[in-house]
Amino acid sequence: MKLIQFYHLLDPDKTIQVGALIEESTLVQLNVLGNMRELIRNLSASVIDQEEIKLQIEQAKETYELDEVKLLSPLTDPEKIICIGLNYYDHVMESKMKVPEKPVLFPKYNNCIIGNDDDVLIPEEVQQCDYEVELVVVIGRTAKQVAIEEAMDYVFGYTVLNDVSARDIQLNEPQ
């Protein structure tokens, strides 16, 4: 199931809607309150379940083409964005760094999230901008000291992220 956030291009208020991509360029709007974050909360609190969402998709009478909507980030307001640096061996080697003994954690912030086809704004003072594709794991409910066998029970889903970094600034600062 490919869930998305969008707004209708003709909506002057740009009201965020949650939908599902049902074909390569067709989507349906889901009948859920709020944005994707609210949907995740409602699913984890059993207010609604995945079967209800699947049923809405199957029974949808009105569809939209992608050129009728503005696709937003799958999550526009996550509670936290926790990144793991140097998590890919080849990247560690090309960076001429040592493989870390423990995960290198660092945050990203909500104001750096943009949607599909939005411009990435690079500050003038940045001399070395780098980008890489990252896998995002969306955690669907509060987790603490979870057993490995139960970890996937906490995963809501996955998406991709274009991680853009100012390497000249980043490499002069400890993460």
N, C-alpha and C positions, 0 to 999 in steps of 0.2 A: 504494500500500500504506500503510495507516494503522496504524503500530505504536504500542503503548501499554504502559505499566507499570501494574500493578494488584496488589491482593491480594484474596483471597476474604474476604468479610465474616464467614464462619464460621471462618476460620483464626485461632486465638488468637495465633499467632506473627506474624501479618501479614507473611508471607513475600512478598517482591516477586517478581512474575512478569512475564514479557514476553508480550504477546499481540498479536493483530491484530484490528482491527475489521473484520468482514466484512459487516455490514449496519448500519443506523443505530443499532441497540441490541443487537447481538449480537457477541460476540467469541470467538475461539479462543485457547487458551493454546499458545504455541510451546514446542517441546522444545529449549530452549537453556539453557546453564549461565549462571547469574548474572543480572544486571540489564541494562538497555539499554546501559549503558556497556560492559559485557563483550561484548554482541552486536556493538556497533560495532567494538570491538577485533578480535573474531574475524572479522568481515567484511573488515576492512582487512588482516588477516594471512592471509586466504584459508583460515582454518580451516573456515568454512562459506561458502556463497555465496547470493545472492539467490534463485536457482532452487530451492535446498533449502528456503528459507523459504516460497516460493510453493507448493511441493509440500506442505509441512506444512499450510498453510492449506487447500489443496484437499482433502487427505485427512483433515482433522480430523473425528473422530467426535463429540467432546464439545464443546458450545458453552455459553456462559454469557450471560445477559442482563446488561445494565449494572446493573440493580438488585440483582444478586447479588455485585457487586464494588465496591471502592473504587478509583476512578481516581486515579492519582498523576500527578505531573508526568512528561512524557515522558522527561526525564532528571533524576534526583534527585541525582546526584553528578557533574556535569561537572567536568572538570579546570579549565576557565577559563570565565568569562562576560565577554566583552569587548563593551562597548556603544559605539555611535557616537552622540554627542549632536548635536543640531541637524542632523539628516540629512534633514529634510523641509522644503521651502521654506516652505510655509504655516505650519508650526510656528515657524520662524525669524521670520517676519513678525509672527505673533501675539505672540511673545515680545519683540518690539521689539529684536531683536538683529541683528548683522551676520552675513551668510553667512560661515562660517569658510573660510579659505584652505586649511586642512588639516583632516582629520577630527579631531573632538574625541572622544578615547577615554577611557572610564572603566570601572571594573570593577563588577560586581555579585558577590555572594557566595552560596555554596551555602545558607547559612542563611536566605536570603530566598526560597527556592523553596518553593512550596506546590502542592498538588494541586487538582483539580477540586472546586468547592464548599467549599473550605477558607476560613476567615475570614481576611481581611487585617487584621492587627493594627496599628493606628495609635497610636504613642506619644502620651500626653496632651499633651506639650509641642509637638507639631506643630500649627501653626495653619493652614497652607496645604498640604493634601494634593492631589496631582494624579495623574491616571492617563491612560495612553494605550496603545493596542494597538501592539505591535511585531512585526515579522517576525523570526523567529529562524532563522539559518542554522546547521545543525549540521555542523561540520567532522568528517569521518570518519577522517582520518589526519593524521599530522604533515606540516606544510607550511611551507616557507620559500622565499622568493624564487621563487614559482611563476609561470610565464608565464601571461598572461591566457588564452591558448588552452587551457591545461590546468587552469584554476582549478576548473571544475565537476567534474573528476575527484576532487576532494578533498571534495566536499559529500556528506554522508551523507543529509541530508534537511532538511526545514523543519518548523517548528511556529510557534505564536503565543505571545506573552508579554503579560501584563498588567503593564506597567511602572508601578509606584506610586512616586512621589517626594514627599519633603517639600520642596516648593519654597522655603519660607521658610528652611530650613537650607541647601539646595543653592545658592540664589542668593547666599548670603553667603559661600560657599566657592568657591575656584577648583577646576574639575574636573580 
